[in-house]
Amino acid sequence: MNSLRHTFTSGGQRIKATLATLAILLSVIFAPAPAEAKKSDMQVAVDTITAAQAFLRMPQQDLDLLSTSMRRDMLDYMEQRDSVYKKANVFMGLSWIEEMRPDYIKVHLSDVSNLVIKVLPDSKGGLPVVMSIYTIDDGNDTADSTVKFFSNSMQPLAAKKLMKMPDPTEFYNLPKDAPLSKRDLEQMLPFYTIAFSVSPDSDVMTGQLTSANLLSTEQSEQIKPYLHSKLIWRWDGRKMQLEKPE
């Protein structure tokens, strides 16, 4: 009888131990998961590109004067020594970084060209957009720029979706009583070149109609009073918005 009682007692203890173990396992399985950081916050913290990284990773076809290794040398020297390093480019001219900030970099590419990269923040806290301005300036006051946009991973973006490129007539400032007509201005300016620039301190970009500098002195005196000296774009977190000229 004592033997049977011992058997029942030990069997009950094993059952209790098994049930306790099972309860622990169930509590672990169904325990609430720890709070996770918002995916967007993690992305911004980890993945947000800097202007220096954008310069290094810019597609070769958009910056063929400098190979990736050349760009890396320029950045390493700038970051480690905080001084200008003039690097021979593929055409054996000299290129160097003129100014560098986390969201802005300006690079002297050659005697007639320069590149500006600006990292533009997203208004909803997402990943930024990278804007590049490549300008050719031969010193004759007829600088001409090309504006491009890239994603945070440096994939090309459609510029027309991010910025309204100016029509030359938007530079016209013709009051109703002006002695010149729109047709007169179009004949004097059969083509147009625009030099774009962006401030390192803000997300404001300006465009100047440089083709007007090719006019003769007489034409210039006639036409310049009826041209806006510049147009202004302001980044609103999604697009470069053209402001109405004053």
VEXTORBA-36680 format. One record per residue (C-alpha): residue number from 1; residue in one letter; z, x, y. Coordinates in nm, 4 decimals, padded with zeros to 6 digits, always signed. Last residue first. Layout:
BEGIN
<num: NUM&residuo: A&up: Z&east: X&north: Y>
...
This chain:
BEGIN
<num: 246&residuo: E&up: -05.7643&east: +00.8121&north: +09.0394>
<num: 245&residuo: P&up: -05.9456&east: +00.8644&north: +08.7130>
<num: 244&residuo: K&up: -05.8534&east: +00.6214&north: +08.4338>
<num: 243&residuo: E&up: -05.6779&east: +00.8075&north: +08.1578>
<num: 242&residuo: L&up: -05.8569&east: +00.9020&north: +07.8385>
<num: 241&residuo: Q&up: -05.6269&east: +00.8546&north: +07.5401>
<num: 240&residuo: M&up: -05.5979&east: +01.1325&north: +07.2831>
<num: 239&residuo: K&up: -05.4919&east: +00.9395&north: +06.9745>
<num: 238&residuo: R&up: -05.1939&east: +00.8577&north: +06.7514>
<num: 237&residuo: G&up: -04.8812&east: +00.9955&north: +06.9170>
<num: 236&residuo: D&up: -04.9921&east: +00.8970&north: +07.2654>
<num: 235&residuo: W&up: -05.1770&east: +01.2215&north: +07.3459>
<num: 234&residuo: R&up: -05.2893&east: +01.2155&north: +07.7096>
<num: 233&residuo: W&up: -05.6445&east: +01.2784&north: +07.8297>
<num: 232&residuo: I&up: -05.7313&east: +01.3716&north: +08.1872>
<num: 231&residuo: L&up: -06.0690&east: +01.3943&north: +08.3589>
<num: 230&residuo: K&up: -06.1485&east: +01.6591&north: +08.6175>
<num: 229&residuo: S&up: -06.2973&east: +01.7225&north: +08.9616>
<num: 228&residuo: H&up: -06.4209&east: +01.3648&north: +08.9752>
<num: 227&residuo: L&up: -06.7721&east: +01.3695&north: +09.1157>
<num: 226&residuo: Y&up: -06.9001&east: +01.1971&north: +09.4276>
<num: 225&residuo: P&up: -06.7927&east: +01.4585&north: +09.6827>
<num: 224&residuo: K&up: -06.9563&east: +01.7138&north: +09.4484>
<num: 223&residuo: I&up: -07.3076&east: +01.5716&north: +09.4771>
<num: 222&residuo: Q&up: -07.4511&east: +01.6466&north: +09.8186>
<num: 221&residuo: E&up: -07.2697&east: +01.9730&north: +09.8917>
<num: 220&residuo: S&up: -07.3525&east: +02.0891&north: +09.5411>
<num: 219&residuo: Q&up: -07.7164&east: +02.0007&north: +09.5857>
<num: 218&residuo: E&up: -07.7401&east: +02.2130&north: +09.9014>
<num: 217&residuo: T&up: -07.5513&east: +02.5064&north: +09.7471>
<num: 216&residuo: S&up: -07.7729&east: +02.4906&north: +09.4402>
<num: 215&residuo: L&up: -07.6300&east: +02.3299&north: +09.1320>
<num: 214&residuo: L&up: -07.5154&east: +02.5377&north: +08.8381>
<num: 213&residuo: N&up: -07.1467&east: +02.4657&north: +08.9052>
<num: 212&residuo: A&up: -07.2089&east: +02.0985&north: +08.8248>
<num: 211&residuo: S&up: -07.2495&east: +02.2078&north: +08.4624>
<num: 210&residuo: T&up: -06.8745&east: +02.2782&north: +08.4604>
<num: 209&residuo: L&up: -06.7591&east: +01.9169&north: +08.4366>
<num: 208&residuo: Q&up: -06.3876&east: +01.9767&north: +08.3861>
<num: 207&residuo: G&up: -06.1835&east: +01.8280&north: +08.1012>
<num: 206&residuo: T&up: -05.8055&east: +01.8126&north: +08.0923>
<num: 205&residuo: M&up: -05.5620&east: +01.7777&north: +07.8043>
<num: 204&residuo: V&up: -05.2017&east: +01.6586&north: +07.8191>
<num: 203&residuo: D&up: -04.9720&east: +01.7053&north: +07.5200>
<num: 202&residuo: S&up: -04.7198&east: +01.9104&north: +07.7140>
<num: 201&residuo: D&up: -04.5923&east: +02.2642&north: +07.7730>
<num: 200&residuo: P&up: -04.8784&east: +02.4630&north: +07.6187>
<num: 199&residuo: S&up: -05.1167&east: +02.2585&north: +07.8357>
<num: 198&residuo: V&up: -05.4542&east: +02.1708&north: +07.6939>
<num: 197&residuo: S&up: -05.7935&east: +02.2851&north: +07.8210>
<num: 196&residuo: F&up: -06.1438&east: +02.1458&north: +07.7956>
<num: 195&residuo: A&up: -06.4526&east: +02.2902&north: +07.9646>
<num: 194&residuo: I&up: -06.7356&east: +02.0384&north: +07.9854>
<num: 193&residuo: T&up: -07.1090&east: +02.1014&north: +07.9893>
<num: 192&residuo: Y&up: -07.3640&east: +01.8510&north: +08.1149>
<num: 191&residuo: F&up: -07.7361&east: +01.7972&north: +08.1039>
<num: 190&residuo: P&up: -07.9859&east: +01.6408&north: +08.3469>
<num: 189&residuo: L&up: -07.7364&east: +01.6792&north: +08.6331>
<num: 188&residuo: M&up: -07.9377&east: +01.6388&north: +08.9537>
<num: 187&residuo: Q&up: -08.1483&east: +01.3638&north: +08.7987>
<num: 186&residuo: E&up: -07.8411&east: +01.1875&north: +08.6588>
<num: 185&residuo: L&up: -07.6704&east: +01.2063&north: +08.9975>
<num: 184&residuo: D&up: -07.9665&east: +01.0450&north: +09.1734>
<num: 183&residuo: R&up: -07.9843&east: +00.7723&north: +08.9078>
<num: 182&residuo: K&up: -07.6195&east: +00.6874&north: +08.9657>
<num: 181&residuo: S&up: -07.7047&east: +00.6379&north: +09.3308>
<num: 180&residuo: L&up: -07.6385&east: +00.8574&north: +09.6307>
<num: 179&residuo: P&up: -07.5634&east: +00.7484&north: +09.9888>
<num: 178&residuo: A&up: -07.2302&east: +00.6045&north: +09.8707>
<num: 177&residuo: D&up: -07.1471&east: +00.2589&north: +10.0156>
<num: 176&residuo: K&up: -07.0459&east: +00.1073&north: +09.6824>
<num: 175&residuo: P&up: -06.8208&east: +00.3992&north: +09.5977>
<num: 174&residuo: L&up: -06.9522&east: +00.6513&north: +09.3453>
<num: 173&residuo: N&up: -06.7042&east: +00.8675&north: +09.1592>
<num: 172&residuo: Y&up: -06.9047&east: +00.9953&north: +08.8654>
<num: 171&residuo: F&up: -06.7170&east: +01.1916&north: +08.5989>
<num: 170&residuo: E&up: -06.7250&east: +00.8912&north: +08.3694>
<num: 169&residuo: T&up: -07.1043&east: +00.8983&north: +08.4028>
<num: 168&residuo: P&up: -07.1088&east: +01.2132&north: +08.1906>
<num: 167&residuo: D&up: -06.9801&east: +01.0096&north: +07.8937>
<num: 166&residuo: P&up: -06.6536&east: +01.1518&north: +07.7828>
<num: 165&residuo: M&up: -06.5535&east: +01.1977&north: +07.4186>
<num: 164&residuo: K&up: -06.3078&east: +00.9293&north: +07.3183>
<num: 163&residuo: M&up: -06.0488&east: +01.0999&north: +07.1034>
<num: 162&residuo: L&up: -05.8873&east: +01.0524&north: +06.7647>
<num: 161&residuo: K&up: -06.1392&east: +00.8423&north: +06.5759>
<num: 160&residuo: K&up: -06.4350&east: +01.0186&north: +06.7395>
<num: 159&residuo: A&up: -06.2956&east: +01.3537&north: +06.6233>
<num: 158&residuo: A&up: -06.3329&east: +01.2657&north: +06.2555>
<num: 157&residuo: L&up: -06.0722&east: +01.4781&north: +06.0780>
<num: 156&residuo: P&up: -06.1228&east: +01.8165&north: +05.9106>
<num: 155&residuo: Q&up: -05.8610&east: +01.9131&north: +05.6460>
<num: 154&residuo: M&up: -05.6068&east: +02.1595&north: +05.7788>
<num: 153&residuo: S&up: -05.3180&east: +02.0373&north: +05.5587>
<num: 152&residuo: N&up: -05.1513&east: +01.8772&north: +05.8629>
<num: 151&residuo: S&up: -05.4844&east: +01.7099&north: +05.9326>
<num: 150&residuo: F&up: -05.7502&east: +01.8627&north: +06.1521>
<num: 149&residuo: F&up: -05.9120&east: +01.7807&north: +06.4850>
<num: 148&residuo: K&up: -06.1986&east: +01.9421&north: +06.6728>
<num: 147&residuo: V&up: -06.2861&east: +01.9921&north: +07.0400>
<num: 146&residuo: T&up: -06.5876&east: +02.2000&north: +07.1413>
<num: 145&residuo: S&up: -06.5841&east: +02.3566&north: +07.4865>
<num: 144&residuo: D&up: -06.8382&east: +02.4710&north: +07.7448>
<num: 143&residuo: A&up: -06.7762&east: +02.7164&north: +08.0273>
<num: 142&residuo: T&up: -07.0361&east: +02.7088&north: +08.3044>
<num: 141&residuo: D&up: -06.8568&east: +02.9114&north: +08.5701>
<num: 140&residuo: N&up: -07.0913&east: +03.2092&north: +08.5150>
<num: 139&residuo: G&up: -06.8328&east: +03.4183&north: +08.3283>
<num: 138&residuo: D&up: -06.9928&east: +03.3747&north: +07.9884>
<num: 137&residuo: D&up: -06.7386&east: +03.1143&north: +07.8805>
<num: 136&residuo: I&up: -06.7573&east: +02.9662&north: +07.5320>
<num: 135&residuo: T&up: -06.4586&east: +02.7511&north: +07.4451>
<num: 134&residuo: Y&up: -06.3177&east: +02.6458&north: +07.1069>
<num: 133&residuo: I&up: -06.0476&east: +02.3815&north: +07.1420>
<num: 132&residuo: S&up: -05.8502&east: +02.3053&north: +06.8264>
<num: 131&residuo: M&up: -05.6317&east: +02.0023&north: +06.7615>
<num: 130&residuo: V&up: -05.3866&east: +01.9773&north: +06.4710>
<num: 129&residuo: V&up: -05.2438&east: +01.6352&north: +06.3885>
<num: 128&residuo: P&up: -04.8782&east: +01.5951&north: +06.2983>
<num: 127&residuo: L&up: -04.7077&east: +01.4584&north: +05.9850>
<num: 126&residuo: G&up: -04.5005&east: +01.1467&north: +06.0280>
<num: 125&residuo: G&up: -04.2345&east: +01.0701&north: +06.2855>
<num: 124&residuo: K&up: -04.3906&east: +00.7440&north: +06.3976>
<num: 123&residuo: S&up: -04.5498&east: +00.8879&north: +06.7143>
<num: 122&residuo: D&up: -04.7078&east: +01.1764&north: +06.5227>
<num: 121&residuo: P&up: -04.6769&east: +01.5101&north: +06.6996>
<num: 120&residuo: L&up: -04.9769&east: +01.7146&north: +06.8211>
<num: 119&residuo: V&up: -05.0063&east: +02.0786&north: +06.7120>
<num: 118&residuo: K&up: -05.2246&east: +02.2632&north: +06.9655>
<num: 117&residuo: I&up: -05.4731&east: +02.5373&north: +06.8840>
<num: 116&residuo: V&up: -05.6640&east: +02.7200&north: +07.1563>
<num: 115&residuo: L&up: -05.9618&east: +02.9435&north: +07.0824>
<num: 114&residuo: N&up: -06.1460&east: +03.1818&north: +07.3124>
<num: 113&residuo: S&up: -06.5002&east: +03.2961&north: +07.3738>
<num: 112&residuo: V&up: -06.7122&east: +03.5211&north: +07.5986>
<num: 111&residuo: D&up: -06.5470&east: +03.8636&north: +07.5747>
<num: 110&residuo: S&up: -06.4407&east: +03.7821&north: +07.2211>
<num: 109&residuo: L&up: -06.1817&east: +03.5817&north: +07.0280>
<num: 108&residuo: H&up: -05.8978&east: +03.5711&north: +07.2799>
<num: 107&residuo: V&up: -05.6512&east: +03.3497&north: +07.0969>
<num: 106&residuo: K&up: -05.4229&east: +03.0824&north: +07.2380>
<num: 105&residuo: I&up: -05.1491&east: +02.9354&north: +07.0192>
<num: 104&residuo: Y&up: -04.9412&east: +02.6225&north: +07.0556>
<num: 103&residuo: D&up: -04.6908&east: +02.4194&north: +06.8527>
<num: 102&residuo: P&up: -04.4438&east: +02.6916&north: +06.7480>
<num: 101&residuo: R&up: -04.5403&east: +02.9103&north: +07.0454>
<num: 100&residuo: M&up: -04.7983&east: +03.1869&north: +07.0761>
<num: 99&residuo: E&up: -04.9816&east: +03.3340&north: +07.3727>
<num: 98&residuo: E&up: -05.2683&east: +03.5786&north: +07.4197>
<num: 97&residuo: I&up: -05.3369&east: +03.6539&north: +07.0532>
<num: 96&residuo: W&up: -05.6025&east: +03.9214&north: +07.0143>
<num: 95&residuo: S&up: -05.9682&east: +03.9786&north: +06.9357>
<num: 94&residuo: L&up: -06.1752&east: +04.2914&north: +06.9963>
<num: 93&residuo: G&up: -06.5452&east: +04.3198&north: +06.9226>
<num: 92&residuo: M&up: -06.6575&east: +04.4776&north: +06.5984>
<num: 91&residuo: F&up: -06.8780&east: +04.1790&north: +06.5093>
<num: 90&residuo: V&up: -06.6423&east: +04.0857&north: +06.2241>
<num: 89&residuo: N&up: -06.3406&east: +04.1144&north: +06.4547>
<num: 88&residuo: A&up: -06.1606&east: +04.4347&north: +06.5574>
<num: 87&residuo: K&up: -05.7944&east: +04.3480&north: +06.6164>
<num: 86&residuo: K&up: -05.6112&east: +04.3929&north: +06.9440>
<num: 85&residuo: Y&up: -05.2388&east: +04.3612&north: +06.8775>
<num: 84&residuo: V&up: -05.0349&east: +04.2162&north: +07.1605>
<num: 83&residuo: S&up: -04.6578&east: +04.2455&north: +07.1345>
<num: 82&residuo: D&up: -04.3691&east: +04.0549&north: +06.9821>
<num: 81&residuo: R&up: -04.3170&east: +04.3304&north: +06.7255>
<num: 80&residuo: Q&up: -04.2618&east: +04.1344&north: +06.4060>
<num: 79&residuo: E&up: -04.4164&east: +03.8004&north: +06.5012>
<num: 78&residuo: M&up: -04.7127&east: +03.9396&north: +06.6962>
<num: 77&residuo: Y&up: -04.7886&east: +04.2114&north: +06.4402>
<num: 76&residuo: D&up: -04.7681&east: +03.9671&north: +06.1511>
<num: 75&residuo: L&up: -04.9845&east: +03.7151&north: +06.3354>
<num: 74&residuo: M&up: -05.2628&east: +03.9635&north: +06.4119>
<num: 73&residuo: D&up: -05.2600&east: +04.1032&north: +06.0583>
<num: 72&residuo: R&up: -05.2710&east: +03.7518&north: +05.9125>
<num: 71&residuo: R&up: -05.5695&east: +03.6649&north: +06.1302>
<num: 70&residuo: M&up: -05.7590&east: +03.9684&north: +06.0073>
<num: 69&residuo: S&up: -05.6732&east: +03.8811&north: +05.6446>
<num: 68&residuo: T&up: -05.8034&east: +03.5266&north: +05.6931>
<num: 67&residuo: S&up: -06.1313&east: +03.6549&north: +05.8328>
<num: 66&residuo: L&up: -06.1924&east: +03.6441&north: +06.2054>
<num: 65&residuo: L&up: -06.5217&east: +03.5791&north: +06.3835>
<num: 64&residuo: D&up: -06.6041&east: +03.2954&north: +06.1425>
<num: 63&residuo: L&up: -06.3471&east: +03.0560&north: +06.2834>
<num: 62&residuo: D&up: -06.4697&east: +02.7041&north: +06.2106>
<num: 61&residuo: Q&up: -06.6721&east: +02.8074&north: +05.9045>
<num: 60&residuo: Q&up: -06.3675&east: +02.9988&north: +05.7774>
<num: 59&residuo: P&up: -06.1520&east: +02.6866&north: +05.7644>
<num: 58&residuo: M&up: -05.8331&east: +02.7230&north: +05.9735>
<num: 57&residuo: R&up: -05.5458&east: +02.8396&north: +05.7518>
<num: 56&residuo: L&up: -05.4205&east: +03.1312&north: +05.9616>
<num: 55&residuo: F&up: -05.4651&east: +02.9516&north: +06.2940>
<num: 54&residuo: A&up: -05.2993&east: +02.6384&north: +06.1532>
<num: 53&residuo: Q&up: -05.0089&east: +02.8497&north: +06.0271>
<num: 52&residuo: A&up: -04.9646&east: +03.0013&north: +06.3744>
<num: 51&residuo: A&up: -04.9793&east: +02.6565&north: +06.5365>
<num: 50&residuo: T&up: -04.7051&east: +02.5340&north: +06.3060>
<num: 49&residuo: I&up: -04.7479&east: +02.2884&north: +06.0202>
<num: 48&residuo: T&up: -04.4914&east: +02.0242&north: +05.9265>
<num: 47&residuo: D&up: -04.4442&east: +02.0332&north: +05.5481>
<num: 46&residuo: V&up: -04.0780&east: +02.0751&north: +05.4703>
<num: 45&residuo: A&up: -03.8828&east: +01.8943&north: +05.7406>
<num: 44&residuo: V&up: -04.1600&east: +01.6470&north: +05.8166>
<num: 43&residuo: Q&up: -04.2080&east: +01.5628&north: +05.4502>
<num: 42&residuo: M&up: -03.8362&east: +01.5254&north: +05.3835>
<num: 41&residuo: D&up: -03.8008&east: +01.2855&north: +05.6757>
<num: 40&residuo: S&up: -04.1003&east: +01.0806&north: +05.5567>
<num: 39&residuo: K&up: -03.9573&east: +01.0581&north: +05.2051>
<num: 38&residuo: K&up: -03.6300&east: +00.9263&north: +05.3347>
<num: 37&residuo: A&up: -03.3423&east: +01.1215&north: +05.1921>
<num: 36&residuo: E&up: -03.2175&east: +00.9884&north: +04.8611>
<num: 35&residuo: A&up: -02.8853&east: +00.8127&north: +04.8014>
<num: 34&residuo: P&up: -02.7383&east: +00.9046&north: +04.4660>
<num: 33&residuo: A&up: -02.8508&east: +00.6856&north: +04.1738>
<num: 32&residuo: P&up: -02.6162&east: +00.4022&north: +04.0808>
<num: 31&residuo: A&up: -02.4406&east: +00.4492&north: +03.7418>
<num: 30&residuo: F&up: -02.6144&east: +00.2592&north: +03.4618>
<num: 29&residuo: I&up: -02.6712&east: +00.5492&north: +03.2245>
<num: 28&residuo: V&up: -02.3456&east: +00.7272&north: +03.3054>
<num: 27&residuo: S&up: -02.1319&east: +00.4151&north: +03.2676>
<num: 26&residuo: L&up: -02.3123&east: +00.3305&north: +02.9411>
<num: 25&residuo: L&up: -02.2356&east: +00.6743&north: +02.7970>
<num: 24&residuo: I&up: -01.8684&east: +00.6488&north: +02.8908>
<num: 23&residuo: A&up: -01.8422&east: +00.3029&north: +02.7339>
<num: 22&residuo: L&up: -02.0053&east: +00.4289&north: +02.4128>
<num: 21&residuo: T&up: -01.7546&east: +00.7131&north: +02.3901>
<num: 20&residuo: A&up: -01.4681&east: +00.4674&north: +02.4319>
<num: 19&residuo: L&up: -01.6171&east: +00.2363&north: +02.1668>
<num: 18&residuo: T&up: -01.6487&east: +00.5258&north: +01.9214>
<num: 17&residuo: A&up: -01.2916&east: +00.6363&north: +01.9832>
<num: 16&residuo: K&up: -01.1636&east: +00.2810&north: +01.9307>
<num: 15&residuo: I&up: -01.3648&east: +00.2515&north: +01.6077>
<num: 14&residuo: R&up: -01.2287&east: +00.5849&north: +01.4860>
<num: 13&residuo: Q&up: -00.8739&east: +00.4732&north: +01.5648>
<num: 12&residuo: G&up: -00.9246&east: +00.1501&north: +01.3763>
<num: 11&residuo: G&up: -01.0445&east: +00.3408&north: +01.0699>
<num: 10&residuo: S&up: -00.7419&east: +00.5675&north: +01.0863>
<num: 9&residuo: T&up: -00.5119&east: +00.2678&north: +01.0880>
<num: 8&residuo: F&up: -00.6967&east: +00.0769&north: +00.8145>
<num: 7&residuo: T&up: -00.6926&east: +00.3799&north: +00.5843>
<num: 6&residuo: H&up: -00.3280&east: +00.4489&north: +00.6586>
<num: 5&residuo: R&up: -00.2404&east: +00.0882&north: +00.5694>
<num: 4&residuo: L&up: -00.4328&east: +00.1209&north: +00.2391>
<num: 3&residuo: S&up: -00.2440&east: +00.4417&north: +00.1521>
<num: 2&residuo: N&up: +00.0865&east: +00.2820&north: +00.2366>
<num: 1&residuo: M&up: +00.0000&east: +00.0000&north: +00.0000>
